[in-house]
């Protein structure tokens, strides 16, 4: 999944595609073709394992976000992460994979050649001809699924779930698929330019970060914003979410070479190292305020480091990872103050961590990328970054990052603006629904029944209604 035109040979260079005009069938004839002889079982097994690792990151996002929110919104945020898996999996099957990775698409977006996964079975993949196309497709589906799950965190505690579900489908089509095509498709303009993005700095983090900035601008602030103090209700959930994310990120970055090589091992090493450096850096920065070793600060730093190292993970060595983790943590920590300076309500600091962290990582890749790291898989050749005196690489990285940021923000804003005008798709919950919490308002279920029963009673009393008129599920 590296983004250099000389990085990964296309499938056509190894074996003819199952959709070649000479073939009468849309798929390989399994009975006549010894598919097991075409592929490396180690590579295939590693990408399937990495698929599972990236999948577990998605509920990890939900738990991370739920812990940062108030208790009456905890379940809805976990549920949204799982909804993202389901909605995007369907979208990916219908046309998402084809729009992103079809070999006959344009420099801007793919075509419908592989719609409904037509022609995607046992042929060599575009990511690595030594693994089947179907394996590569399901692995990439997990990247598409986690990205909107990250973006919608900024709408926490006041965004309605049904419009969010529709938004996930539309946004994946018009934003993620476009940016991923630019960056990873062999026909994409950014790929051909020579941009280096190993595992999703632009398609995943910059796109979700920019979307998370547009969402609160359309949605508005939470009631009580600037007056009430919105504190995380369950730091244990934040820690649990961080564990899932950190664990899964070994497949997120380590699997992005689409093969099990020394380069994949290096990607895992630098991923862990950058996260560790960033976690400690953020913790030290927060310590200066209250002289406390904050668990929340540690988790925020770890995620910031994981985000920043993502585009660079297959191109930098351990020393570069330390620098990226350190700089990424400092940049994201200060970016958390932007919402106060510009007075917008990004409920869970998605833009500060993913938008800014992804942007920093993309730029630093142009500085710390090294030829020897990329060549550890025995077939990737790059010109490197500033460490290899390839000064123009920083310009390529800047072009890619700013294009992704601008496209995601503008298109997201337009999508949300139009949706908000459609009857029945208003994005924001009513004031009463927001006070009750999105768990009760949208799901009719609560994360903490007995705890929230008293909170709901207080809400009913505030509205001067009879508590008996609306019974909470699971309460007596």
N, C-alpha and C positions, 0 to 999 in steps of 0.2 A: 504494500500500500504506500510505498515511498513515492515521493512526487518529483522524480527526475526522469526525463525521457529515456535515459540509458540505464535506469535502475532495474526494471523488471521486463524481461522479454515478453511480448504478447503471445497469447496462446497460438496464434497462427504460425509462429516461428517454429513450433515444435510438432504439433499434430493438427491436421485439418479440423476445422470447427464442425460440430454436428449440424450446423445450419447452413453449410456450404451449398451453393446452388446445385452442385453435382450429387448431393445426397437427397434421396427421395423422402427421407423421414426427418421429422423435426428433432428426433433424439437419436442417440447411438443405438444400434441394434445390439443389445446386450448379449444375445445368444451368439452373434458372429464376431463381436469385438472383445478381445481380452483386456477389459478395462483395468484389471488389477495389475497389469504389466506396465501401464502408463504412468502410474503415480507412486510417490514416495509414501509409504505407510506411516513413517515417523512424522513427516510434515502434515499429513492428513489428520493424524491423531492429535497433534499439537494444536491445530486450528480448531478442531472440534472441542478440545478442552478449553481453549481460549474463548470460544463462543459461550460456553457455560460460565466462565469467569466474568465476561462482560455482562452477561445476563444478570448475575447476582449483584452487579453494581447498581442496577436500576431500582430495585427495592431499597438498596443502600441509600440512594438519593432521597427516597421517600422517608426513610427513618431519620436521615440527617435533617431534612427540612421539618419533619414533624416535631422533632425535639426543639428546634429553634422557634417554633410557633407557639401560640397559646394552646392550652389543653383542649379547648372546644373545637379546634381545627386540626387536631393531630391525625385523626383517622383519614380525613379527606385528602391530606397530602400523601399519605402512604398509598391510598387508593389511586390517586392520580398517576403515580409512577407506574403502577400495574396497568392502568388504562393506556398509558403511553405504549407499553409493550404490545398490547392487544391491537390497538388502532394502527400503529406503524407496521406491525407484522402483516396486517391485511393490505395496507397501502403498498408495502414493499412487494407483496405477491402480485398485486394488480398491475402496477406500473412503476413503482419506486425504484426497484433494481434496474429495470430497463432504462429509465430516464437517467440514471446515474452512471451505469457501466456498459451500456450497449456499445459494441465496437463500431457501429455505423452512425453514431450520433455526430453532432456538430461540436465546435469548440466551446459552445455555450451551454448546451443541454443535449442529453441523449434522445433517442427515439423510442418507439414502441416495439422494436424488434423482439424483445424478450418479455413483453407484457404477459402476465399470468405465468411467469417463469417458463414461457415457451422456449424450447431449445436450451434450457438450462438443466442439465442432468449430469451426464458423465463426461462431457467434454472438458478439455483443459481450461482452467480459469484464467481470467485476465490478470489476476494478482500473482499467480505462480503456476506455470503449466504442469507442475508436479502435483497439484491437488485438483480434485474435481471442481467444476464450476458451481455445483450445488453447495459444496462445503463453503466456498468463498462467499456465495450469496447469503447463506444463513449467518455467517460470521459478520458480514457487513450490515445485515439487518439489525444486529444488536447496537451498532453505532448509531444507526438512524433512530432507533427506539429510545436511546438514552438522551439524545439531544433535546427534544421538546420537553422531556421530563425535567431537565435542568432549567430550561427557559421559563416555565410557568411558575417557578418558585417566587418570582417577584410579585405575582398576583395573589399570593397566599392571604387568607383570612377575609377576602371580600370578593373573589372571583367565583362565578357560578361554574359548576362542573360540566353541565351539558354544553354550553358554548365552548368551554375549554377542550372538550373531547373533539368537537368539530374543528376547532382551531388547530389541534394537533395534526389532524389529517391534512388540512389545507396548507399549514405552515411547512410540514415535511415535504410536500410536493413543490411548493413555490420558493422555498428558501433552502432547506437542507439539500435536496436533490440537486439544485443548481450549483451550490458552492462545492459540494462533494464531487460533482462532475468536473468543475473547473480544476480542482486540486488533484484528484486521483484517477480520473479517466485518462486513458492514453490520448484521447482527442482534446482534452480540456486545455484552455488557453494558459492557465497557470502552470499546469503540468509541463506543457511544451516550453513555457518561458524558462523553466528550470527552478521553480520554487521548491524548497525542501520542507515538506510537512509529513513527518513519518506516521503519525497516528491521530491527527485531527485537531490541530491547533485552530485552524480556520473553520473547517466544516462543523466541528462539534462545539468548541469552546467560544470562539469569537462570535459565531452565529447565534448560539444560545444566549451569550452575554448581551449582544446588541438587541436581541428580541426582548430580553428581560428589562431593558431600558425603555423600549417602546411601550410595553404592556402597562406599566403604572402611569405613563403619561396619558393614555387613553382611559384607563380604569379610575384614576384618581386615588387619593390617599385614604387610608383606613380612618374610620371615625375615631377621634381621639388622638390622631397623629400630631405629635408636637406638644400634647398635653399629658396623655398617659404614657407610662413607661412600659414598652412592650418587651418583656424579658423572655428568654427561652424557658419553656416549662419543664423540660426533661433533658438534662445534659446527658443522661445515660443513653437516650435514643440517638443523640448526636454522636456519641462515642461509637455506638453500635453501627450507625451509618458509615462512619469513617472507617471502621474495620472492614465492612463490606466493600467500600470503595477502594481502599488501599490494597486489599486482597485481590479484588477483581482487576485492578489496574495492571497487574502482571500479565494478564491476558490481553488487556486493552493495548498496551504498548509492546509487550513481548510477542504477541501474535501478529502484529502489524507488518512484519516482514513476510508473512504468509508462508514461512518455513521454519523448521527447527534447526537453527544454525548458531554459530558463535555470536553473530550479530544480534540474534534474539536474546541470547544470554546477556550480552552487554546492555541491551535495552532494559532488561529486568534489573540489572545492577544499578544503572543510572536512575531508573525510576524510583527505586527504594532510597537511594542516596539523596536525591533531590527532595523527596518528601520529608526525609529525616532532618535535613538541614533547614528546610523551610519551617517545619514544625517547631524546632528549637528557636529559630530566629523570631517567629511570631510570638512565641511564649515569652521570650526575653523582652520584646518590645512592649507587650502588655503588662509585664511585671512592673515596669516603671510607673504605672498609674496607681495601683493599689497594693503593691508589694505582695501579690498573690500569684501562685503558679496555676494559671487558669487552664482547666481542661478544655474549655471552649476555644481558647486561644491556640492550644496545641492542635486541636482538630482543624480549625480554620487554616492554620499554617500548613498542615499536612496536605490538605486539599489544594491549597494554592500552589504548593510545590509540585504536586502531581499534574495540575493543569499546565503549569509553566514548562515542565519537562516534556510534555506530550509531543509537540511537533519536533523536538530535538532528539528524542530518545534513541532513534536509530542512527544518529549522525554525530553524537558527542561522546567523549570519554568521561571518566569519573571526575576529573578536575573541572570540566565544563559543567557537569551536573551540579557540583557544589556551588559554582557561581550562579547558575540559573536558579537553583533553589533559594539561595540567599537573596538575590535581586528580586525574584518573583515574590517572595514573602514580604519584603519591604514595600514593593510597589502595590501589592494587593491590600496590605494593611493601611496604607495611606489612602488608597482608593475608596475604602469603606467610608471615608469622611465626605466623599463627593455628594452623597445623597443629602447631607446636611447643608453643604455649601450651595447646592442647586435646588434644594427643597423639593425633591421627589421621593416617593415612598417605595423603594425597592426593599420589600419586607425581609428578604433573607440574604441580601448582599450578593445576588447572583452576578450582576454586572461587575462589581468590584473584584470578585474572585475569578469568574470564568471569562468575562469580557476583557478585563485588564490583564489578568494572568495569561490568557491565551495570546493576547497581543504581544506582551512582553516575551513570552516563549518563542513566538514566531520571529521576532526581531533578533533575539539573542541566538537563535539557530543560525542566522546569517553570519554571526561572529564566531561561534564556537564549533561549528560543524567541521569535521576532519575527514579527509579522504580515507585514512586507514580504518576508521570505525565502519564506514559504509561498506568497505571491501571485505569485511569479516564474513560476509555470506558467500564470498568467492565469485560473485557476478556483478555486484553493483559498483558503478564507477561514477563519482561525482567530482566536481571541481573544488569542493570544500567551501569554507567560509573565510573570514578574515585571517584565521590562524594559518590557512594555506595561501594567503595573499590573494584570495579571490574577492576583490573589493566590491564587485558589482552584485554579489550575492545578497548583500543587505538591501539593495534596491529592489531585487526580486521579492524578497520577503516583505518589504514594506508595501509593495504593490498588491500582493496577495492579501495581506492582513487588512489593509484599508478598504479594498474592494469587498471583502467578506463582511466587514463591519458595516459599511455603507449599504450594501444590498440587503443584509438582514434587517437593519433598523428601518429602512424605508419601506420595504415590502411588508414587514410585520406591522408597521403603523397603518399601512393601507388596508391590510386584511382585517385588523381589529376595528378600524374606523367603519368599514363597510358592514362587518358583522354586527356592530353595535347599533346600526340603523335598521337592521332587519327585525321585524316583530318576532318575539319569542327567543331571540338570540342576544338580548342585552347582556353584556358581559358582567355587569356588577350586580351583586346581591342587594336587596333592600336593606335599609338601616336595621329593621327588626331582625331580618335573617342574619345579618352580620353580628348583631348582639347575641343572638342565640348560638352562633357558631355554624360553620359550614358543615360540620359533622351532622348536626341535627337538621339543618335546613335542607341539605342536598342528599344526605345519605339516610337520614332517619335512624342513625345508629351513632353510638359514641365510643370513643377510645377508652374512657374511664367513666363507667356508669355512675358509681356511687359518689365519686368526687364531683362530677358535673351535675348531679341532681341538685345539689345545693346552689350551684352557680345558676342553673336554669330557674330555680325557684326565685332567686334574687332578680333575675331578668323578668320573670312574670310579675313580680311585685312592682318592679319599676314601671311596667306597662299597665299596672292596676287591673290585672286580669286574674281570674281564678286559677290557681295552680292545677286544680282538678280538670280544667277544661282541656288540657293537653298533657297526656301522659307520656313520659319518656320510655323508650323501649328498654326492657331489662330492669325496670324499677317496679317497686311494689306500690 
